[in-house]
Amino acid sequence: MTTTRTPRAAEIYHCPFCGDVDLRPHSAEAGEWECRSCLRAFTVTLLGMIRPNGPGGSAHGSEIPS
């Protein structure tokens, strides 16, 4: 089976700093945004998928294995 990577929607709806919705693309680079309310520019990237209950992951992310 061949896996083809497709671009994901890189759209956000609220500024992670002030929570406002006045966001615009910062440049032509994917994931770069600017907030016109608090005047911050930032990037949004996907780091990867996590395993909610498997090795190296937990359902809550903060549990310490015994």
TIROPA-825108 format. One record per residue: x, y, z of N, C-alpha, C, CB in turn. Coordinates in steps of 0.2 Angstrom, whole numbers, padded with zeros to 4 digits, always signed. Glycine has a CB too. Layout:
# TIROPA-825108
XYZXYZXYZXYZ/...
***
This chain:
# TIROPA-825108
+0004-0006+0000+0000+0000+0000+0004+0006+0000-0005+0000+0006/+0003+0011-0004+0007+0017-0005+0003+0023-0001+0008+0019-0012/+0007+0026+0003+0004+0032+0006+0006+0038+0003+0006+0032+0014/+0001+0042+0001+0002+0049-0002+0001+0054+0003-0002+0050-0008/+0006+0059+0004+0005+0064+0009+0001+0070+0006+0011+0067+0012/-0004+0072+0009-0008+0078+0006-0008+0083+0011-0016+0075+0005/-0008+0089+0009-0008+0095+0013-0014+0095+0018-0007+0102+0009/-0013+0097+0024-0019+0097+0028-0021+0105+0029-0017+0095+0035/-0027+0106+0031-0029+0113+0032-0025+0116+0037-0037+0113+0033/-0022+0121+0036-0018+0124+0041-0021+0131+0043-0010+0126+0038/-0027+0130+0045-0031+0136+0046-0032+0136+0054-0037+0137+0042/-0031+0142+0057-0033+0142+0064-0039+0148+0065-0027+0144+0069/-0042+0148+0070-0048+0152+0071-0047+0157+0076-0054+0148+0072/-0043+0156+0081-0041+0161+0086-0034+0161+0088-0045+0158+0093/-0032+0167+0090-0025+0169+0091-0023+0165+0098-0024+0176+0092/-0018+0161+0098-0016+0157+0104-0014+0162+0110-0011+0152+0102/-0012+0168+0108-0010+0173+0113-0016+0177+0116-0005+0178+0110/-0020+0180+0112-0025+0184+0115-0032+0182+0114-0025+0191+0112/-0033+0177+0110-0039+0174+0108-0044+0177+0103-0043+0173+0115/-0041+0183+0100-0045+0186+0095-0045+0182+0089-0042+0193+0094/-0050+0184+0084-0051+0181+0078-0049+0185+0072-0058+0179+0077/-0045+0190+0073-0043+0195+0068-0036+0192+0065-0043+0202+0070/-0036+0186+0062-0030+0183+0060-0029+0183+0052-0030+0176+0062/-0023+0184+0050-0022+0184+0043-0015+0180+0041-0021+0191+0040/-0015+0177+0035-0008+0174+0034-0003+0179+0034-0009+0171+0027/+0003+0177+0037+0009+0182+0038+0013+0182+0032+0013+0179+0044/+0014+0176+0028+0018+0176+0022+0015+0170+0018+0025+0175+0024/+0018+0169+0013+0016+0164+0008+0018+0157+0011+0020+0164+0001/+0022+0157+0016+0024+0150+0020+0018+0147+0023+0030+0151+0025/+0017+0141+0023+0011+0138+0026+0012+0138+0034+0011+0130+0024/+0007+0139+0037+0007+0139+0044+0009+0146+0048+0011+0134+0047/+0011+0151+0044+0013+0157+0047+0007+0162+0047+0019+0161+0043/+0005+0164+0053-0001+0169+0054+0001+0175+0058-0006+0165+0058/-0003+0180+0057-0002+0186+0061-0009+0188+0064+0001+0192+0057/-0008+0191+0070-0014+0193+0074-0014+0201+0073-0015+0190+0081/-0020+0203+0071-0020+0211+0070-0022+0214+0077-0025+0213+0064/-0025+0210+0081-0027+0213+0088-0021+0214+0092-0032+0208+0091/-0017+0209+0093-0011+0209+0098-0004+0210+0094-0011+0203+0102/-0005+0210+0088+0001+0212+0083+0007+0207+0084+0004+0219+0085/+0005+0200+0085+0010+0195+0086+0010+0191+0079+0009+0190+0092/+0016+0189+0077+0016+0184+0072+0019+0177+0074+0021+0187+0066/+0016+0172+0072+0017+0165+0075+0017+0160+0069+0013+0164+0081/+0019+0154+0071+0018+0148+0066+0014+0143+0070+0025+0146+0064/+0011+0139+0065+0007+0133+0068+0010+0127+0064+0000+0134+0067/+0012+0122+0068+0014+0116+0064+0012+0110+0068+0022+0116+0064/+0011+0104+0064+0009+0098+0067+0015+0094+0068+0004+0094+0062/+0016+0092+0075+0022+0088+0077+0021+0081+0075+0023+0089+0084/+0015+0078+0075+0014+0071+0074+0008+0069+0078+0020+0067+0075/+0007+0063+0077+0001+0059+0080+0004+0056+0087-0003+0054+0076/-0001+0056+0092+0001+0053+0098-0003+0046+0099+0000+0057+0104/-0001+0042+0103-0005+0036+0104-0008+0037+0111+0000+0029+0105/-0015+0037+0111-0019+0039+0117-0018+0034+0122-0026+0040+0115/-0017+0027+0121-0017+0022+0126-0011+0017+0125-0023+0018+0127/-0007+0018+0120-0002+0013+0118+0005+0015+0122-0001+0013+0111/+0010+0012+0120+0017+0013+0123+0019+0020+0121+0022+0008+0120/+0021+0024+0126+0024+0030+0125+0018+0036+0125+0027+0031+0119/+0012+0034+0127+0006+0038+0127+0001+0036+0132+0003+0039+0120/-0003+0041+0134-0008+0040+0139-0014+0044+0137-0006+0041+0146/-0020+0042+0140-0026+0045+0138-0026+0052+0140-0032+0041+0141/-0022+0054+0146-0022+0061+0148-0016+0064+0147-0024+0060+0155/-0010+0061+0145-0004+0064+0144+0000+0066+0150-0005+0070+0140/-0003+0066+0156+0001+0067+0162+0002+0062+0167-0002+0073+0165/+0000+0056+0165+0000+0050+0169+0008+0048+0169-0005+0045+0168/+0010+0046+0175+0017+0043+0176+0016+0035+0177+0021+0046+0182/+0019+0032+0172+0019+0024+0173+0022+0022+0179+0022+0021+0167/+0019+0017+0182+0021+0014+0189+0026+0008+0188+0015+0012+0193/
***
